[in-house]
Amino acid sequence: MRARPISPSLLVEELADRIATLPEASWARVAIDGAPPARPGDLADALVDPLRLRGRDVLRVSAGDFLRPASLRFEYGREDPDAFYTDWLDEGGLVREVLGPLDPGGSGRVLPTLWDSAVDRATRASYVTLAPGGVLLLDGALLLGRGLPLDHAVHLSMSRAALARRTGPDEKWTLPAYERYEDETRPALIADVVVRVDDPRHPALIEQP
């Protein structure tokens, strides 16, 4: 594999070009997967306007708005890395309310947020309809290897040292979960595109030989 350095702006344009070529007969469900220091949400946000300029309707959704209630997330304590890895994301809700309706032949009617984890209650958001041929941009961490119905995945990769260095003191307890993700899921082998972001200001596309 070869790492090709690329500027953040050119990375967005190249990814937008790739995503815009996904079939328009149905919807394109695109995951931007990465730990918080990799800034997957920032990249997903940056892709919205370029994709619209390429003629695709776009809906942004964050996996962080589909976490399970605190009583379930913190069943084994607030800083259990194994629970963080396996139990925090409400996969059923995400599939039911977002990914499933964008299956071929689906309704296109999506609930953009489900649970506000800060106040631990439902967001009571309104449903929105993504036009046929539109693109869902879903950002989050630990998304791959769960069997989520995705059409394209971008993984933002960081070395263990870089991730540890850029993770704040209050979040250090999550690091074993990301190590487990790398060891067990190997997201770089699952993703359609891998971007190395040890320093998010200087990304590099990982290219297969």
Secondary structure, DSSP 8 states (H G I E B T S, - for coil): -EEEE--HHHHHHHHHHHHHTS-SSS-EEEEEE--GGG-HHHHHHHHHHHHHHTT--EEEEEGGGSB--HHHHTTT-TT-HHHHHHTSB-HHHHIIIIIGGGSTT---EE-S--EETTTTEE-----EE--TT-EEEEEESS-TTS----SEEEEEE--HHHHHHHS-GGGGGGHHHHHHIIIII-HHHH-SEEEE-SSTTS-EEEE--
